[in-house]
Amino acid sequence: MAARNLCENSAMFTGIITGVGRIVAIHSLGSSLDHGKRLTIEAPSDYLDDVGLGDSIALNGACMTVTALDLPRNQFLIEISAESLAKTSGLTEPGPINLEKALRANDRLGGHIVAGHVDGIGTVTHFAQVGESWELRIRAPRELAKYLAYKGSITINGVSLTVNRVTDLEGSQAGCEISINLISHTVQNTALGHLRPQSQVNLEIDLIARYVERMLQDGKKN
């Protein structure tokens, strides 16, 4: 399993995007590559009304902790380590970003259980409109391929989606390519509409797949 970035809080999410924000400023926390970044994110109007310092918000699927709030400007700050930057995508350049607040105990689970831990980075190989919907194909790294299955769940840049097809790859493209159907509502109400071929995306596999692997490993020891 690929190493994952870690959220400082044990937050959970659903993969249902609650707002599209924008990274408006990026500041280095030090002068070396061992230092992380401080991001300033602009949220939709009134999005931060129920957010406090220390709350968790997933940015493109990566769970982060709110370190400062500027409510008049609808902005919040997060600090991200160099390690997390190295294991995620879409957090180093200004631009649109998917936002989801942490799941509350009384919330409806509209997607699937998401931890906000990025398991690996995928690459967009195809993104085009087909009829009234869009087909998105992503090449997933070899270490994640075994967790991806037809009609299984995958989180892409924080969005809970269903895999429609899995094609195993060989040779230099070892891994697999997954195909996903996006309805117009998803394209229009998330930052996925900004993806292009060769774009990199954050992937989080289904939480259940992790437990299945662990149980299988334990069975081999007995």
N, CA, C and O of each residue as an XYZ file, in Angstrom:
888
protein
N       0.841     -1.187      0.000
C       0.000      0.000      0.000
C       0.881      1.244      0.000
O       1.854      1.312      0.752
N       0.554      2.224     -0.831
C       1.315      3.462     -0.875
C       1.135      4.239      0.415
O       0.092      4.155      1.062
N       2.161      4.997      0.786
C       2.066      5.830      1.982
C       1.006      6.902      1.765
O       0.778      7.335      0.636
N       0.365      7.326      2.834
C      -0.713      8.285      2.725
C      -0.397      9.510      3.560
O       0.312      9.435      4.563
N      -0.950     10.667      3.117
C      -0.858     11.844      3.959
C      -1.829     11.659      5.122
O      -2.862     11.009      4.960
N      -1.521     12.207      6.266
C      -2.331     11.987      7.459
C      -3.004     13.270      7.908
O      -2.366     14.319      8.003
N      -4.290     13.180      8.181
C      -5.017     14.293      8.781
C      -4.736     14.282     10.275
O      -4.685     13.216     10.890
N      -4.552     15.459     10.864
C      -4.235     15.525     12.281
C      -5.430     15.135     13.136
O      -5.263     14.712     14.280
N      -6.639     15.275     12.590
C      -7.837     14.857     13.293
C      -8.347     13.561     12.677
O      -8.104     13.300     11.499
N      -9.053     12.746     13.459
C      -9.630     11.496     12.938
C     -10.989     11.809     12.328
O     -12.025     11.407     12.858
N     -10.978     12.526     11.218
C     -12.214     12.942     10.570
C     -12.637     11.929      9.525
O     -11.822     11.158      9.018
N     -13.926     11.941      9.209
C     -14.467     11.096      8.158
C     -15.269     11.975      7.200
O     -15.771     13.037      7.566
N     -15.370     11.491      5.955
C     -16.069     12.234      4.920
C     -16.944     11.278      4.123
O     -16.943     10.073      4.372
N     -17.698     11.826      3.154
C     -18.589     10.995      2.344
C     -18.240     11.011      0.868
O     -18.762     10.199      0.105
N     -17.365     11.919      0.450
C     -17.067     12.041     -0.967
C     -18.103     12.843     -1.726
O     -18.100     12.848     -2.957
N     -18.996     13.526     -1.009
C     -19.974     14.424     -1.628
C     -19.472     15.856     -1.440
O     -19.460     16.368     -0.320
N     -19.066     16.491     -2.513
C     -18.467     17.825     -2.437
C     -19.501     18.846     -1.986
O     -20.594     18.927     -2.546
N     -19.144     19.625     -0.966
C     -20.074     20.617     -0.416
C     -19.773     22.034     -0.894
O     -20.505     22.968     -0.566
N     -18.712     22.196     -1.660
C     -18.391     23.514     -2.206
C     -17.135     23.449     -3.051
O     -16.266     22.606     -2.832
N     -17.048     24.342     -4.012
C     -15.825     24.468     -4.814
C     -15.146     25.769     -4.407
O     -15.688     26.857     -4.600
N     -13.959     25.638     -3.844
C     -13.195     26.806     -3.433
C     -12.084     27.101     -4.412
O     -12.057     26.571     -5.522
N     -11.163     27.956     -3.989
C     -10.040     28.323     -4.851
C      -8.818     28.613     -3.980
O      -8.896     29.375     -3.017
N      -7.702     28.002     -4.327
C      -6.439     28.359     -3.677
C      -6.007     29.711     -4.225
O      -5.768     29.851     -5.425
N      -5.906     30.706     -3.351
C      -5.595     32.064     -3.809
C      -4.184     32.500     -3.435
O      -3.670     33.467     -3.997
N      -3.548     31.800     -2.493
C      -2.185     32.164     -2.105
C      -1.476     30.964     -1.517
O      -2.079     30.141     -0.828
N      -0.177     30.876     -1.798
C       0.658     29.789     -1.287
C       1.935     30.398     -0.723
O       2.641     31.128     -1.417
N       2.230     30.093      0.547
C       3.427     30.639      1.204
C       4.260     29.496      1.759
O       3.726     28.577      2.379
N       5.550     29.552      1.543
C       6.458     28.545      2.079
C       6.607     28.725      3.583
O       6.625     29.850      4.082
N       6.714     27.609      4.304
C       6.906     27.654      5.751
C       8.388     27.601      6.125
O       8.736     27.580      7.306
N       9.245     27.580      5.127
C      10.688     27.556      5.363
C      11.420     27.620      4.042
O      10.806     27.692      2.978
N      12.734     27.595      4.120
C      13.545     27.793      2.924
C      14.014     26.498      2.274
O      14.569     26.537      1.176
N      13.809     25.351      2.918
C      14.288     24.085      2.357
C      13.123     23.235      1.883
O      11.960     23.533      2.155
N      13.465     22.151      1.156
C      12.448     21.244      0.655
C      11.774     20.455      1.775
O      10.750     19.809      1.554
N      12.351     20.507      2.981
C      11.766     19.812      4.125
C      10.618     20.593      4.751
O       9.906     20.079      5.614
N      10.443     21.817      4.321
C       9.375     22.660      4.866
C       8.126     22.555      3.996
O       8.211     22.343      2.787
N       6.983     22.705      4.622
C       5.718     22.631      3.920
C       5.245     23.980      3.431
O       6.037     24.906      3.252
N       3.931     24.084      3.213
C       3.329     25.302      2.684
C       2.129     25.724      3.534
O       1.492     24.906      4.197
N       1.852     26.990      3.492
C       0.613     27.527      4.059
C      -0.264     27.966      2.896
O       0.144     28.783      2.071
N      -1.481     27.410      2.839
C      -2.390     27.733      1.753
C      -3.517     28.624      2.250
O      -4.055     28.420      3.338
N      -3.861     29.607      1.444
C      -5.045     30.418      1.691
C      -6.102     30.007      0.682
O      -5.889     30.077     -0.529
N      -7.242     29.579      1.200
C      -8.312     29.078      0.335
C      -9.522     29.975      0.469
O      -9.959     30.295      1.574
N     -10.055     30.375     -0.665
C     -11.289     31.151     -0.693
C     -12.460     30.201     -0.871
O     -12.492     29.418     -1.821
N     -13.412     30.266      0.032
C     -14.573     29.376      0.006
C     -15.791     30.120     -0.550
O     -15.780     31.348     -0.629
N     -16.836     29.388     -0.934
C     -18.075     30.053     -1.363
C     -18.667     30.902     -0.240
O     -18.357     30.701      0.935
N     -19.501     31.828     -0.609
C     -20.133     32.712      0.366
C     -20.877     31.906      1.426
O     -21.622     30.983      1.096
N     -20.676     32.253      2.703
C     -21.324     31.636      3.868
C     -20.870     30.206      4.145
O     -21.380     29.576      5.072
N     -19.926     29.676      3.366
C     -19.482     28.293      3.548
C     -18.825     28.083      4.904
O     -18.904     26.994      5.473
N     -18.183     29.113      5.421
C     -17.402     28.986      6.651
C     -18.180     29.370      7.905
O     -17.599     29.436      8.988
N     -19.477     29.623      7.782
C     -20.267     30.089      8.917
C     -20.255     29.108     10.083
O     -20.321     29.534     11.236
N     -20.173     27.802      9.816
C     -20.186     26.801     10.888
C     -18.827     26.124     11.059
O     -18.739     25.036     11.628
N     -17.769     26.768     10.567
C     -16.413     26.209     10.655
C     -15.631     26.938     11.735
O     -15.687     28.165     11.824
N     -14.902     26.192     12.553
C     -14.071     26.783     13.599
C     -12.624     26.367     13.451
O     -12.304     25.467     12.674
N     -11.749     27.023     14.199
C     -10.332     26.659     14.178
C     -10.164     25.208     14.630
O     -10.789     24.776     15.599
N      -9.329     24.469     13.930
C      -9.099     23.071     14.254
C     -10.031     22.101     13.548
O      -9.837     20.888     13.625
N     -11.048     22.625     12.855
C     -11.955     21.750     12.112
C     -11.237     21.146     10.916
O     -10.240     21.682     10.434
N     -11.761     20.024     10.449
C     -11.186     19.335      9.295
C     -12.002     19.626      8.045
O     -13.232     19.576      8.060
N     -11.296     19.929      6.967
C     -11.904     20.107      5.651
C     -11.046     19.345      4.651
O      -9.821     19.470      4.654
N     -11.689     18.559      3.800
C     -10.949     17.832      2.768
C     -10.757     18.746      1.560
O     -11.710     19.330      1.044
N      -9.501     18.855      1.124
C      -9.153     19.641     -0.054
C      -8.747     18.678     -1.157
O      -7.709     18.023     -1.060
N      -9.566     18.588     -2.215
C      -9.315     17.606     -3.277
C      -9.112     16.214     -2.693
O      -8.313     15.425     -3.197
N      -9.848     15.923     -1.623
C      -9.802     14.598     -1.011
C      -8.769     14.416      0.074
O      -8.715     13.351      0.688
N      -7.947     15.416      0.332
C      -6.920     15.320      1.373
C      -7.385     16.066      2.615
O      -7.627     17.272      2.565
N      -7.510     15.353      3.730
C      -7.991     15.936      4.969
C      -6.974     16.918      5.541
O      -5.816     16.558      5.754
N      -7.394     18.144      5.789
C      -6.529     19.192      6.323
C      -7.216     19.897      7.492
O      -8.438     19.837      7.632
N      -6.426     20.559      8.321
C      -6.922     21.225      9.519
C      -6.920     22.735      9.330
O      -5.918     23.313      8.909
N      -8.039     23.368      9.641
C      -8.155     24.828      9.541
C      -7.313     25.474     10.638
O      -7.533     25.215     11.821
N      -6.356     26.309     10.256
C      -5.462     26.957     11.222
C      -5.780     28.436     11.425
O      -5.339     29.029     12.410
N      -6.535     29.037     10.513
C      -6.921     30.443     10.651
C      -8.146     30.699      9.786
O      -8.361     30.034      8.772
N      -8.947     31.676     10.206
C     -10.172     32.028      9.489
C     -10.216     33.525      9.225
O      -9.850     34.330     10.081
N     -10.669     33.889      8.027
C     -10.913     35.288      7.678
C     -12.321     35.340      7.102
O     -12.514     35.326      5.886
N     -13.303     35.402      8.000
C     -14.696     35.291      7.587
C     -15.148     36.425      6.658
O     -15.886     36.153      5.711
N     -14.739     37.687      6.882
C     -15.162     38.747      5.953
C     -14.759     38.468      4.510
O     -15.449     38.883      3.578
N     -13.649     37.768      4.323
C     -13.177     37.447      2.967
C     -13.561     36.038      2.523
O     -13.208     35.611      1.424
N     -14.291     35.314      3.385
C     -14.640     33.918      3.086
C     -13.394     33.084      2.821
O     -13.372     32.274      1.895
N     -12.361     33.280      3.629
C     -11.100     32.576      3.437
C     -10.681     31.826      4.698
O     -11.006     32.232      5.814
N      -9.950     30.716      4.500
C      -9.343     29.996      5.616
C      -7.953     29.548      5.218
O      -7.620     29.457      4.036
N      -7.141     29.267      6.240
C      -5.766     28.852      6.012
C      -5.559     27.438      6.518
O      -6.159     27.015      7.506
N      -4.688     26.711      5.812
C      -4.252     25.394      6.284
C      -2.737     25.321      6.108
O      -2.161     26.028      5.280
N      -2.105     24.462      6.892
C      -0.674     24.214      6.737
C      -0.494     22.757      6.346
O      -1.056     21.861      6.974
N       0.292     22.530      5.308
C       0.484     21.180      4.782
C       1.966     20.850      4.757
O       2.778     21.648      4.289
N       2.315     19.680      5.259
C       3.718     19.287      5.377
C       4.312     18.960      4.014
O       3.589     18.725      3.046
N       5.639     18.949      3.955
C       6.333     18.587      2.717
C       5.995     17.159      2.310
O       5.850     16.865      1.123
N       5.868     16.266      3.297
C       5.534     14.871      3.000
C       4.167     14.766      2.353
O       3.998     14.037      1.375
N       3.183     15.488      2.889
C       1.841     15.444      2.308
C       1.828     16.059      0.916
O       1.128     15.570      0.030
N       2.594     17.123      0.715
C       2.678     17.736     -0.611
C       3.236     16.757     -1.630
O       2.808     16.734     -2.784
N       4.200     15.943     -1.191
C       4.837     14.989     -2.098
C       3.905     13.841     -2.469
O       4.117     13.175     -3.482
N       2.881     13.606     -1.664
C       2.004     12.456     -1.878
C       0.595     12.842     -2.303
O      -0.314     12.013     -2.286
N       0.417     14.111     -2.685
C      -0.878     14.574     -3.171
C      -0.666     15.406     -4.426
O       0.463     15.741     -4.783
N      -1.763     15.732     -5.085
C      -1.695     16.610     -6.255
C      -2.729     17.720     -6.106
O      -3.677     17.606     -5.329
N      -2.529     18.788     -6.860
C      -3.498     19.876     -6.895
C      -3.458     20.822     -5.718
O      -4.373     21.625     -5.537
N      -2.384     20.739     -4.894
C      -2.301     21.606     -3.713
C      -1.100     22.549     -3.763
O      -0.760     23.177     -2.761
N      -0.467     22.647     -4.910
C       0.735     23.479     -5.010
C       0.581     24.644     -5.979
O       1.523     25.413     -6.173
N      -0.578     24.783     -6.583
C      -0.813     25.858     -7.542
C      -2.149     26.532     -7.266
O      -3.095     25.861     -6.853
N      -2.255     27.851     -7.485
C      -3.553     28.514     -7.353
C      -4.557     27.929     -8.337
O      -4.197     27.537     -9.447
N      -5.809     27.873     -7.922
C      -6.849     27.358     -8.807
C      -7.988     26.738     -8.046
O      -7.973     26.713     -6.816
N      -8.995     26.227     -8.768
C     -10.187     25.653     -8.121
C      -9.863     24.367     -7.386
O      -8.956     23.626     -7.765
N     -10.627     24.112     -6.320
C     -10.370     22.942     -5.481
C     -11.671     22.471     -4.856
O     -12.504     23.281     -4.449
N     -11.844     21.145     -4.782
C     -13.036     20.571     -4.157
C     -12.945     20.657     -2.637
O     -11.895     20.383     -2.056
N     -14.039     21.035     -2.004
C     -14.110     21.156     -0.550
C     -15.199     20.237      0.003
O     -16.285     20.119     -0.566
N     -14.883     19.593      1.120
C     -15.903     18.869      1.884
C     -15.600     18.992      3.369
O     -14.494     18.685      3.814
N     -16.587     19.440      4.130
C     -16.441     19.501      5.576
C     -16.540     18.097      6.158
O     -17.150     17.209      5.563
N     -15.934     17.906      7.325
C     -15.942     16.594      7.965
C     -17.370     16.158      8.280
O     -18.235     16.981      8.582
N     -17.596     14.859      8.205
C     -18.900     14.264      8.462
C     -19.284     14.426      9.935
O     -18.468     14.193     10.827
N     -20.527     14.824     10.177
C     -21.067     14.893     11.533
C     -21.900     13.652     11.814
O     -22.347     12.978     10.886
N     -22.113     13.347     13.094
C     -22.790     12.103     13.482
C     -24.204     12.004     12.919
O     -24.693     10.903     12.667
N     -24.864     13.139     12.719
C     -26.256     13.108     12.250
C     -26.376     13.386     10.762
O     -27.486     13.595     10.272
N     -25.256     13.395     10.019
C     -25.295     13.677      8.595
C     -25.734     12.458      7.792
O     -25.560     11.316      8.216
N     -26.302     12.728      6.629
C     -26.685     11.664      5.698
C     -25.440     11.215      4.939
O     -24.671     12.047      4.457
N     -25.238      9.890      4.829
C     -24.097      9.340      4.105
C     -24.493      9.187      2.638
O     -25.006      8.148      2.223
N     -24.241     10.250      1.860
C     -24.691     10.258      0.467
C     -23.751      9.553     -0.481
O     -24.182      9.095     -1.539
N     -22.466      9.448     -0.132
C     -21.509      8.783     -1.009
C     -21.087      7.458     -0.420
O     -21.892      6.530     -0.343
N     -19.811      7.351      0.006
C     -19.354      6.193      0.758
C     -18.393      6.691      1.825
O     -18.026      7.866      1.820
N     -17.980      5.830      2.732
C     -17.119      6.262      3.829
C     -15.730      6.595      3.289
O     -15.062      5.750      2.694
N     -15.311      7.836      3.506
C     -14.033      8.342      2.994
C     -13.221      8.865      4.169
O     -13.746      9.581      5.022
N     -11.944      8.510      4.216
C     -11.087      8.896      5.341
C     -10.330     10.198      5.108
O      -9.802     10.780      6.056
N     -10.267     10.663      3.863
C      -9.484     11.862      3.580
C      -8.000     11.605      3.543
O      -7.205     12.531      3.700
N      -7.603     10.331      3.334
C      -6.201      9.936      3.210
C      -5.929      9.552      1.765
O      -6.562      8.635      1.241
N      -5.012     10.228      1.122
C      -4.702      9.951     -0.278
C      -3.807      8.722     -0.367
O      -2.711      8.700      0.194
N      -4.284      7.694     -1.081
C      -3.538      6.449     -1.212
C      -2.546      6.479     -2.366
O      -1.563      5.737     -2.359
N      -2.789      7.316     -3.341
C      -1.899      7.386     -4.492
C      -2.378      8.446     -5.463
O      -3.453      9.024     -5.300
N      -1.563      8.689     -6.475
C      -1.872      9.704     -7.482
C      -2.115      9.023     -8.823
O      -1.303      8.219     -9.281
N      -3.227      9.349     -9.437
C      -3.558      8.826    -10.754
C      -3.352      9.882    -11.826
O      -3.172     11.062    -11.524
N      -3.380      9.449    -13.079
C      -3.196     10.349    -14.215
C      -4.379     10.222    -15.167
O      -4.745      9.114    -15.561
N      -4.970     11.339    -15.534
C      -6.094     11.348    -16.468
C      -5.584     10.971    -17.856
O      -4.653     11.592    -18.370
N      -6.192      9.959    -18.457
C      -5.822      9.540    -19.811
C      -6.860      9.954    -20.848
O      -6.561     10.016    -22.041
N      -8.072     10.236    -20.396
C      -9.149     10.591    -21.336
C     -10.250     11.295    -20.554
O     -10.615     10.869    -19.458
N     -10.777     12.379    -21.127
C     -11.901     13.078    -20.504
C     -12.686     13.753    -21.613
O     -12.238     14.752    -22.176
N     -13.855     13.213    -21.931
C     -14.637     13.738    -23.043
C     -16.118     13.494    -22.818
O     -16.514     12.562    -22.118
N     -16.925     14.348    -23.423
C     -18.369     14.219    -23.306
C     -18.865     13.097    -24.207
O     -18.445     12.968    -25.357
N     -19.774     12.282    -23.655
C     -20.408     11.206    -24.399
C     -21.908     11.339    -24.173
O     -22.414     10.992    -23.106
N     -22.617     11.844    -25.181
C     -24.041     12.099    -25.000
C     -24.252     13.181    -23.950
O     -23.671     14.263    -24.030
N     -25.098     12.871    -22.958
C     -25.397     13.859    -21.917
C     -24.442     13.766    -20.731
O     -24.539     14.563    -19.797
N     -23.528     12.810    -20.756
C     -22.592     12.635    -19.640
C     -21.148     12.748    -20.131
O     -20.893     13.072    -21.290
N     -20.207     12.472    -19.220
C     -18.784     12.568    -19.530
C     -18.093     11.268    -19.125
O     -18.405     10.679    -18.090
N     -17.147     10.830    -19.960
C     -16.336      9.669    -19.612
C     -14.974     10.141    -19.131
O     -14.281     10.888    -19.822
N     -14.600      9.697    -17.937
C     -13.305     10.018    -17.344
C     -12.523      8.722    -17.175
O     -12.984      7.791    -16.514
N     -11.333      8.668    -17.776
C     -10.464      7.507    -17.608
C      -9.199      7.941    -16.876
O      -8.619      8.988    -17.164
N      -8.793      7.116    -15.933
C      -7.633      7.441    -15.107
C      -6.730      6.219    -15.003
O      -7.194      5.105    -14.763
N      -5.434      6.447    -15.188
C      -4.452      5.382    -14.968
C      -4.033      5.408    -13.511
O      -3.504      6.405    -13.022
N      -4.276      4.297    -12.820
C      -3.947      4.175    -11.398
C      -2.636      3.419    -11.255
O      -2.352      2.531    -12.059
N      -1.825      3.752    -10.243
C      -0.548      3.063    -10.054
C      -0.729      1.597     -9.699
O      -1.783      1.187     -9.213
N       0.307      0.819     -9.948
C       0.247     -0.629     -9.776
C      -0.156     -1.026     -8.363
O      -0.910     -1.982     -8.179
N       0.345     -0.295     -7.353
C       0.074     -0.690     -5.968
C      -1.397     -0.514     -5.580
O      -1.838     -1.059     -4.567
N      -2.154      0.238     -6.373
C      -3.577      0.430     -6.074
C      -4.486     -0.422     -6.948
O      -5.674     -0.565     -6.658
N      -3.929     -0.991     -8.022
C      -4.756     -1.687     -9.012
C      -5.596     -2.801     -8.396
O      -6.751     -2.987     -8.781
N      -5.035     -3.538     -7.452
C      -5.753     -4.691     -6.893
C      -6.959     -4.286     -6.048
O      -7.804     -5.127     -5.740
N      -7.049     -3.019     -5.673
C      -8.175     -2.558     -4.851
C      -9.329     -2.005     -5.690
O     -10.376     -1.653     -5.146
N      -9.146     -1.927     -7.000
C     -10.142     -1.307     -7.865
C     -10.920     -2.384     -8.611
O     -10.333     -3.266     -9.239
N     -12.245     -2.304     -8.536
C     -13.089     -3.342     -9.105
C     -14.305     -2.725     -9.796
O     -14.733     -1.619     -9.468
N     -14.841     -3.459    -10.749
C     -16.060     -3.051    -11.459
C     -17.192     -2.813    -10.460
O     -17.496     -3.664     -9.625
N     -17.797     -1.650    -10.567
C     -18.882     -1.195     -9.698
C     -18.426     -0.929     -8.259
O     -19.253     -0.749     -7.365
N     -17.120     -0.907     -8.044
C     -16.600     -0.541     -6.736
C     -16.511      0.975     -6.591
O     -16.684      1.713     -7.561
N     -16.242      1.427     -5.379
C     -16.150      2.860     -5.101
C     -14.705      3.337     -5.160
O     -13.785      2.614     -4.779
N     -14.516      4.560     -5.642
C     -13.214      5.209     -5.677
C     -13.441      6.696     -5.403
O     -14.445      7.262     -5.837
N     -12.526      7.318     -4.696
C     -12.602      8.761     -4.463
C     -11.547      9.438     -5.325
O     -10.357      9.143     -5.208
N     -11.985     10.348     -6.191
C     -11.093     11.065     -7.093
C     -11.176     12.549     -6.776
O     -12.221     13.177     -6.943
N     -10.055     13.099     -6.315
C     -10.020     14.506     -5.878
C     -11.164     14.811     -4.917
O     -11.771     15.882     -4.959
N     -11.441     13.832     -4.045
C     -12.447     14.034     -3.011
C     -13.858     13.678     -3.403
O     -14.762     13.764     -2.572
N     -14.082     13.274     -4.657
C     -15.434     12.981     -5.140
C     -15.673     11.470     -5.131
O     -14.896     10.713     -5.714
N     -16.739     11.035     -4.475
C     -17.113      9.625     -4.437
C     -17.711      9.221     -5.778
O     -18.711      9.791     -6.214
N     -17.089      8.222     -6.441
C     -17.517      7.811     -7.773
C     -17.536      6.294     -7.887
O     -16.936      5.592     -7.073
N     -18.232      5.795     -8.906
C     -18.352      4.364     -9.150
C     -17.546      3.970    -10.377
O     -17.648      4.607    -11.426
N     -16.750      2.923    -10.246
C     -15.919      2.434    -11.349
C     -16.798      1.650    -12.327
O     -17.491      0.712    -11.932
N     -16.764      2.041    -13.603
C     -17.560      1.351    -14.620
C     -16.769      0.288    -15.376
O     -17.348     -0.657    -15.911
N     -15.448      0.441    -15.420
C     -14.625     -0.530    -16.125
C     -13.208     -0.479    -15.582
O     -12.706      0.591    -15.237
N     -12.560     -1.646    -15.505
C     -11.164     -1.728    -15.089
C     -10.393     -2.493    -16.151
O     -10.776     -3.600    -16.528
N      -9.299     -1.896    -16.635
C      -8.444     -2.541    -17.629
C      -7.041     -2.645    -17.063
O      -6.396     -1.628    -16.809
N      -6.563     -3.867    -16.863
C      -5.207     -4.062    -16.368
C      -4.206     -3.757    -17.473
O      -4.404     -4.142    -18.625
N      -3.128     -3.062    -17.113
C      -2.096     -2.658    -18.063
C      -0.845     -3.499    -17.868
O      -0.649     -4.108    -16.816
N      -0.004     -3.524    -18.887
C       1.225     -4.312    -18.829
C       2.424     -3.451    -19.175
O       2.287     -2.330    -19.664
N       3.601     -3.995    -18.912
C       4.850     -3.339    -19.290
C       5.076     -2.038    -18.563
O       4.874     -1.949    -17.352
N       5.500     -1.015    -19.308
C       5.861      0.273    -18.702
C       4.653      0.981    -18.113
O       4.803      1.901    -17.310
N       3.449      0.559    -18.506
C       2.223      1.168    -17.977
C       1.592      0.294    -16.907
O       0.376      0.323    -16.715
N       2.403     -0.473    -16.220
C       1.886     -1.380    -15.196
C       0.958     -0.634    -14.245
O       1.238      0.490    -13.827
N      -0.130     -1.274    -13.922
C      -1.171     -0.671    -13.103
C      -2.499     -0.995    -13.757
O      -2.673     -2.085    -14.302
N      -3.426     -0.075    -13.711
C      -4.690     -0.296    -14.398
C      -5.286      1.032    -14.819
O      -4.923      2.087    -14.298
N      -6.205      0.966    -15.769
C      -6.956      2.148    -16.187
C      -8.408      1.925    -15.806
O      -8.996      0.896    -16.137
N      -8.981      2.894    -15.108
C     -10.384      2.808    -14.731
C     -11.191      3.817    -15.537
O     -10.709      4.900    -15.870
N     -12.417      3.443    -15.840
C     -13.326      4.326    -16.565
C     -14.501      4.665    -15.664
O     -15.060      3.795    -14.996
N     -14.870      5.944    -15.654
C     -15.929      6.440    -14.775
C     -16.861      7.329    -15.577
O     -16.410      8.114    -16.411
N     -18.152      7.213    -15.331
C     -19.140      8.068    -15.975
C     -19.525      9.208    -15.041
O     -19.897      8.980    -13.890
N     -19.433     10.429    -15.539
C     -19.800     11.612    -14.754
C     -21.041     12.256    -15.356
O     -21.083     12.535    -16.555
N     -22.042     12.489    -14.531
C     -23.203     13.222    -15.007
C     -22.871     14.710    -15.032
O     -21.913     15.155    -14.399
N     -23.670     15.472    -15.769
C     -23.400     16.911    -15.919
C     -23.381     17.628    -14.576
O     -22.594     18.553    -14.377
N     -24.247     17.203    -13.648
C     -24.296     17.846    -12.333
C     -22.942     17.756    -11.635
O     -22.499     18.732    -11.031
N     -22.278     16.605    -11.708
C     -20.980     16.428    -11.064
C     -19.930     17.309    -11.726
O     -19.116     17.929    -11.042
N     -19.944     17.365    -13.049
C     -18.965     18.186    -13.774
C     -19.152     19.667    -13.444
O     -18.174     20.401    -13.299
N     -20.398     20.102    -13.328
C     -20.695     21.516    -13.107
C     -20.523     21.952    -11.658
O     -20.304     23.134    -11.396
N     -20.618     21.005    -10.698
C     -20.614     21.377     -9.285
C     -19.396     20.885     -8.517
O     -19.377     20.933     -7.287
N     -18.384     20.415     -9.229
C     -17.097     20.074     -8.621
C     -15.992     20.639     -9.506
O     -16.252     21.164    -10.589
N     -14.760     20.525     -9.032
C     -13.617     20.987     -9.825
C     -13.169     19.945    -10.842
O     -12.185     20.169    -11.548
N     -13.864     18.811    -10.937
C     -13.478     17.787    -11.908
C     -13.613     18.288    -13.338
O     -12.924     17.798    -14.232
N     -14.483     19.247    -13.563
C     -14.665     19.779    -14.906
C     -13.429     20.465    -15.458
O     -13.347     20.719    -16.660
N     -12.458     20.772    -14.590
C     -11.226     21.431    -15.032
C     -10.136     20.428    -15.410
O      -9.048     20.831    -15.822
N     -10.411     19.131    -15.276
C      -9.397     18.130    -15.593
C      -9.149     18.054    -17.095
O     -10.035     18.322    -17.906
N      -7.937     17.685    -17.436
C      -7.524     17.493    -18.817
C      -6.649     16.238    -18.884
O      -6.137     15.806    -17.852
N      -6.461     15.638    -20.073
C      -5.510     14.529    -20.183
C      -4.150     14.929    -19.627
O      -3.660     16.026    -19.896
N      -3.548     14.043    -18.859
C      -2.275     14.210    -18.162
C      -2.419     14.941    -16.820
O      -1.438     15.079    -16.091
N      -3.628     15.412    -16.486
C      -3.837     15.967    -15.150
C      -3.621     14.877    -14.113
O      -3.983     13.721    -14.336
N      -3.037     15.238    -12.988
C      -2.871     14.290    -11.901
C      -3.987     14.487    -10.874
O      -4.416     15.611    -10.610
N      -4.444     13.377    -10.303
C      -5.567     13.423     -9.367
C      -5.260     12.582     -8.132
O      -4.517     11.602     -8.196
N      -5.843     12.983     -7.014
C      -5.710     12.228     -5.765
C      -6.691     11.062     -5.765
O      -7.863     11.225     -6.105
N      -6.204      9.889     -5.383
C      -7.034      8.692     -5.322
C      -7.087      8.159     -3.897
O      -6.062      8.065     -3.222
N      -8.280      7.814     -3.448
C      -8.446      7.084     -2.189
C      -9.302      5.865     -2.460
O     -10.426      5.991     -2.945
N      -8.789      4.695     -2.155
C      -9.530      3.464     -2.393
C     -10.616      3.286     -1.332
O     -10.623      3.963     -0.304
N     -11.520      2.369     -1.606
C     -12.619      2.074     -0.688
C     -12.062      1.549      0.637
O     -11.206      0.665      0.652
N     -12.551      2.097      1.736
C     -12.093      1.698      3.061
C     -12.282      0.202      3.303
O     -11.455     -0.429      3.961
N     -13.356     -0.365      2.779
C     -13.624     -1.790      2.981
C     -12.521     -2.638      2.364
O     -12.171     -3.686      2.905
N     -11.964     -2.193      1.227
C     -10.903     -2.943      0.562
C      -9.675     -3.062      1.451
O      -8.973     -4.072      1.410
N      -9.412     -2.043      2.250
C      -8.264     -2.093      3.162
C      -8.470     -3.185      4.217
O      -7.550     -3.944      4.522
N      -9.677     -3.256      4.766
C      -9.957     -4.254      5.793
C      -9.918     -5.670      5.212
O      -9.443     -6.603      5.859
N     -10.421     -5.818      3.987
C     -10.389     -7.136      3.341
C      -8.949     -7.597      3.165
O      -8.623     -8.752      3.437
N      -8.078     -6.679      2.704
C      -6.677     -7.046      2.524
C      -6.056     -7.463      3.852
O      -5.316     -8.446      3.906
N      -6.342     -6.738      4.907
C      -5.783     -7.043      6.222
C      -6.246     -8.420      6.711
O      -5.458     -9.191      7.259
N      -7.504     -8.711      6.511
C      -8.042     -9.999      6.939
C      -7.418    -11.150      6.147
O      -7.128    -12.209      6.704
N      -7.215    -10.933      4.845
C      -6.586    -11.954      4.021
C      -5.140    -12.200      4.442
O      -4.680    -13.342      4.473
N      -4.425    -11.117      4.766
C      -3.057    -11.258      5.216
C      -2.993    -12.040      6.530
O      -2.119    -12.887      6.716
N      -3.925    -11.746      7.434
C      -3.950    -12.438      8.717
C      -4.286    -13.906      8.515
O      -3.768    -14.756      9.240
N      -5.147    -14.228      7.539
C      -5.502    -15.620      7.272
C      -4.320    -16.421      6.761
O      -4.223    -17.617      7.035
N      -3.419    -15.787      6.024
C      -2.254    -16.494      5.487
C      -1.265    -16.852      6.601
O      -0.491    -17.799      6.460
N      -1.287    -16.097      7.715
C      -0.364    -16.351      8.815
C      -0.818    -17.534      9.667
O      -0.009    -18.189     10.324
N      -2.144    -17.798      9.644
C      -2.688    -18.866     10.497
C      -2.654    -20.228      9.792
O      -3.074    -21.232     10.368
